[in-house]
Amino acid sequence: MDDFHPIRANSNNLEISFQEHSGHNERMEPLPDERSLIARAGRGDKDAVSTLYEGYAQSIFRYISYRVESDMVAEDLTGEVFLRMVQALPRYQDTGAPFGAWLYRIAANQIADHHRGKRRVAEPLSDNQASDDTDPLGKTAKAQEQAQLRQALASLSEEYQNLLILRFMQGLPHTEVAALLNKSDAAIRVMQHRALKALAKALGTDTKARSYLRGDES
Amino acid sequence: VNDSDFNPQEQGLINRLANAPQPSLNPAAFELIRARMLDAMDQPIPDAPDPGQIRPQGGLTITQVAILGLVIAAAIVVILVIVVIISAPKPIQTPVSTVPSTTIPTLAVTVTPLPQVIATLADTAMPTQTALPEPTQTLTPEVTPDSIPEATPEITSTPTLEPVIVVEGPVQNIEGNVVTIFGIEIILNPDDPLLNVIEVGDVLHVEADYATDTTLIIAVTVEPVSNEVNTNPDTGESWRDNGNCDNPPPPWAPANGWRRRCGVPGGSAPNPGNGNGNGMGMGNDG
């Protein structure tokens, strides 16, 4: 059922993720020899930690960026997520759940803390917006689309936001989303319809779509 | 994204989400985060809870929820106490009154006025033995000795006490100086002039005594109760109304019945010898 063709961001194809979005979601698959990497990272191996970071940084950042108000905040929170990862790795216990799921939970907790106002005001880690001046019109359109989706997602419940981002933007399968949200697979399959309906209402596309399907001129 | 479970509208939204702009960390931020992360590895690691633990819907950890619950519960208790104190100033007294309220039952028990009161009542009321068995059990030894001596002198007239026998009733039989009243033979003084007057059926008041060494009852005083017989207390002379007016009573005899019947109104003194033939006059003794 999952017809995703993910492009995993790892140390080898990191530059791909920096390129223009290809229209496919990035699926977070376990890194090669991930268990060994985690074990080494837990023992303080900086190379292993760096490899884990390279493998998951972009996915975590993208997830966060649609849950917060700006990329700047998303960068800040992403840094916090991996800082917590480093601090907690020595105590990390492999329960069989994907390592990425653990990172997403750290990110979700950081986002929740952020929305509760516990976190400090984000400081820009870099001049992110000033680097790419090619295709300014396309960039503006993407920024508008991103802002619209952010606004619509922000109006939904936390569960619906996580489900839509992880399932349809990050391309995670039902099982992983279910594990992340602490729900059953069946519950996720039911909930995704409700989440999509809520998103359509938030975007105002439900009436437009009905009119389009009926052949009405919009 | 192809998923047959989705309708066209949902599929459109899914495609929109899948093709949504994917922001990415720029290289500078990417490297800065990595540097911070690797630097943190050289510093002592704080002993913090698992940052990836599942939090409840509100984003709180389980421990935070537990602590929050305790705080809320404590706050509710404090608020309730304050509300109780403010809304009712007397509740301050109610705890004070509740303490005596616990002693009130104990007073009711320890004072034990009821058993004692009942006990005094039981002195005269024997049936309380069945109603209140507990107090009577302890009190019966005190009650019975008192009641028995009071009852025995009236019921059993033992000769040792030499009581006076009082018999008052109609004469059933007269044999010589022995008069029978209620089946009791009473010996009168043979010289008692009353013996010449009394007849069977007369009512006598006899105070008697047992004769020494015998069971015979000896009359001490004999007085006629019936108005039909009068006795002079000074001389012992008796007069009997025989029902006719031809036997006038002596002056000392009241003989009210004879005087009323035979036309002498009132007065204890008769009208002697008026000779009107109405039967009034001094009677002879016998």
Chai-1 contact restraints between the chains, C-beta under 6 A:
chainA,res_idxA,chainB,res_idxB,connection_type,confidence,min_distance_angstrom,max_distance_angstrom,comment,restraint_id
A,D3,B,N2,contact,1.0,0.0,6.0,A-B,restraint_1
A,S17,B,S24,contact,1.0,0.0,6.0,A-B,restraint_2
A,F18,B,S24,contact,1.0,0.0,6.0,A-B,restraint_3
A,H21,B,Q22,contact,1.0,0.0,6.0,A-B,restraint_4
A,G23,B,N19,contact,1.0,0.0,6.0,A-B,restraint_5
A,N25,B,A18,contact,1.0,0.0,6.0,A-B,restraint_6
A,K46,B,L38,contact,1.0,0.0,6.0,A-B,restraint_7
A,Y53,B,R34,contact,1.0,0.0,6.0,A-B,restraint_8
A,A57,B,L25,contact,1.0,0.0,6.0,A-B,restraint_9
A,Q58,B,S24,contact,1.0,0.0,6.0,A-B,restraint_10
A,F61,B,L25,contact,1.0,0.0,6.0,A-B,restraint_11
A,R62,B,Q22,contact,1.0,0.0,6.0,A-B,restraint_12
A,S65,B,P23,contact,1.0,0.0,6.0,A-B,restraint_13
A,D71,B,P23,contact,1.0,0.0,6.0,A-B,restraint_14
A,E75,B,A29,contact,1.0,0.0,6.0,A-B,restraint_15
A,G79,B,I33,contact,1.0,0.0,6.0,A-B,restraint_16
A,F82,B,I33,contact,1.0,0.0,6.0,A-B,restraint_17
A,F82,B,M37,contact,1.0,0.0,6.0,A-B,restraint_18
A,L83,B,M37,contact,1.0,0.0,6.0,A-B,restraint_19
A,L83,B,A40,contact,1.0,0.0,6.0,A-B,restraint_20
A,R84,B,P51,contact,1.0,0.0,6.0,A-B,restraint_21
A,V86,B,M37,contact,1.0,0.0,6.0,A-B,restraint_22
A,V86,B,A40,contact,1.0,0.0,6.0,A-B,restraint_23
A,V86,B,M41,contact,1.0,0.0,6.0,A-B,restraint_24
A,Q87,B,I45,contact,1.0,0.0,6.0,A-B,restraint_25
A,A88,B,D50,contact,1.0,0.0,6.0,A-B,restraint_26
A,A88,B,P51,contact,1.0,0.0,6.0,A-B,restraint_27
A,W102,B,G52,contact,1.0,0.0,6.0,A-B,restraint_28
A,R105,B,G52,contact,1.0,0.0,6.0,A-B,restraint_29
A,I106,B,P51,contact,1.0,0.0,6.0,A-B,restraint_30
A,I106,B,G52,contact,1.0,0.0,6.0,A-B,restraint_31
A,N109,B,R55,contact,1.0,0.0,6.0,A-B,restraint_32
A,A112,B,G59,contact,1.0,0.0,6.0,A-B,restraint_33
A,L125,B,A29,contact,1.0,0.0,6.0,A-B,restraint_34
A,L125,B,L32,contact,1.0,0.0,6.0,A-B,restraint_35
A,S126,B,N26,contact,1.0,0.0,6.0,A-B,restraint_36
A,S126,B,A28,contact,1.0,0.0,6.0,A-B,restraint_37
A,S126,B,A29,contact,1.0,0.0,6.0,A-B,restraint_38
A,N128,B,N26,contact,1.0,0.0,6.0,A-B,restraint_39
A,S131,B,N26,contact,1.0,0.0,6.0,A-B,restraint_40
A,K142,B,P21,contact,1.0,0.0,6.0,A-B,restraint_41
A,E145,B,P21,contact,1.0,0.0,6.0,A-B,restraint_42
A,Q146,B,P21,contact,1.0,0.0,6.0,A-B,restraint_43
A,L149,B,A20,contact,1.0,0.0,6.0,A-B,restraint_44
A,F168,B,I14,contact,1.0,0.0,6.0,A-B,restraint_45
A,F168,B,L17,contact,1.0,0.0,6.0,A-B,restraint_46
A,F168,B,A18,contact,1.0,0.0,6.0,A-B,restraint_47
A,M169,B,L17,contact,1.0,0.0,6.0,A-B,restraint_48
A,M169,B,A20,contact,1.0,0.0,6.0,A-B,restraint_49
A,N182,B,I54,contact,1.0,0.0,6.0,A-B,restraint_50
A,L196,B,E10,contact,1.0,0.0,6.0,A-B,restraint_51
A,L196,B,L13,contact,1.0,0.0,6.0,A-B,restraint_52
A,L199,B,L13,contact,1.0,0.0,6.0,A-B,restraint_53
A,A200,B,L13,contact,1.0,0.0,6.0,A-B,restraint_54
A,A209,B,Q9,contact,1.0,0.0,6.0,A-B,restraint_55
